[in-house]
Amino acid sequence: MTGARTPEGQAYDPFEADLLLRLAAMSVRHPDDPDALDADELRAWPLTPCFAGPARDGVDMEIDRLAELLEGARADGARAPHGTNERNRTT
């Protein structure tokens, strides 16, 4: 995700965008991990606009795609409530 200079506010900070997309992908692969994001957390995560970096539209589309996968994992019962996992569940 390299980005050329774009009009102000139409790109995201490349480090932040890469980190968030990696965390989201990890959350999709391991939805029961206690540090996994849920779809709402992913969509609400603030990213810093900047002049150069990945285009906002592309990042936003990828965030939406990953959020839909996370919602599917939750609907399938594959995700424990945030902050819990099978090892620390008491019920």
C-alpha positions as CSV (number, residue, x, y, z in Angstrom):
1,M,0.0,0.0,0.0
2,T,2.2,2.8,-1.2
3,G,0.5,6.1,-2.0
4,A,1.5,9.0,-4.1
5,R,0.8,12.5,-3.0
6,T,-3.0,13.0,-2.9
7,P,-5.2,16.0,-2.2
8,E,-5.4,16.9,1.5
9,G,-7.3,14.4,3.6
10,Q,-7.8,11.8,0.8
11,A,-5.2,9.4,2.1
12,Y,-4.5,7.8,5.5
13,D,-1.2,7.6,7.4
14,P,0.4,4.5,5.9
15,F,1.7,3.1,9.2
16,E,-1.7,3.4,10.9
17,A,-3.6,2.0,7.9
18,D,-1.3,-1.0,7.6
19,L,-1.4,-1.7,11.3
20,L,-5.2,-1.5,11.5
21,L,-5.6,-3.8,8.4
22,R,-3.2,-6.3,9.8
23,L,-5.0,-6.3,13.2
24,A,-8.3,-6.7,11.4
25,A,-7.0,-9.6,9.3
26,M,-5.7,-11.3,12.5
27,S,-9.1,-10.8,14.1
28,V,-10.8,-12.5,11.2
29,R,-8.4,-15.5,11.3
30,H,-8.5,-15.7,15.2
31,P,-11.9,-14.3,16.3
32,D,-11.6,-16.0,19.7
33,D,-8.4,-14.2,20.6
34,P,-9.0,-11.8,23.5
35,D,-7.3,-8.9,21.5
36,A,-9.3,-9.5,18.4
37,L,-11.4,-6.5,17.1
38,D,-15.1,-6.8,16.5
39,A,-16.8,-5.2,13.5
40,D,-17.9,-2.1,15.4
41,E,-14.4,-1.5,16.8
42,L,-12.9,-1.9,13.4
43,R,-15.3,0.6,11.8
44,A,-14.9,3.2,14.6
45,W,-11.0,3.0,14.7
46,P,-9.7,6.6,14.0
47,L,-7.1,6.9,11.2
48,T,-5.1,10.1,10.6
49,P,-5.7,11.7,7.2
50,C,-2.5,12.8,5.4
51,F,-1.1,13.9,2.1
52,A,0.6,10.7,1.1
53,G,-0.4,7.2,1.8
54,P,-3.0,4.6,0.9
55,A,-6.2,6.2,-0.6
56,R,-9.0,6.5,1.9
57,D,-11.5,4.9,-0.4
58,G,-9.4,1.8,-0.8
59,V,-8.7,1.5,2.9
60,D,-12.4,2.1,3.8
61,M,-13.5,-0.6,1.3
62,E,-11.1,-3.1,2.9
63,I,-12.3,-2.1,6.4
64,D,-15.9,-2.7,5.3
65,R,-15.0,-6.1,3.8
66,L,-13.1,-7.2,6.9
67,A,-15.9,-5.9,9.2
68,E,-18.4,-8.0,7.2
69,L,-16.2,-11.1,7.7
70,L,-16.0,-10.3,11.5
71,E,-19.8,-10.0,11.7
72,G,-20.1,-13.4,9.9
73,A,-17.7,-14.9,12.5
74,R,-19.8,-13.5,15.3
75,A,-23.1,-14.7,13.7
76,D,-21.6,-18.2,13.4
77,G,-20.8,-18.2,17.1
78,A,-17.0,-18.3,16.5
79,R,-16.3,-15.2,18.6
80,A,-16.4,-15.0,22.4
81,P,-17.5,-11.7,24.0
82,H,-14.7,-9.1,23.8
83,G,-12.1,-9.6,26.4
84,T,-12.9,-13.2,27.1
85,N,-11.7,-16.5,25.8
86,E,-12.3,-20.2,26.6
87,R,-9.5,-20.3,29.2
88,N,-10.9,-17.5,31.4
89,R,-14.6,-18.1,31.0
90,T,-16.3,-19.1,34.3
91,T,-19.7,-20.2,32.9
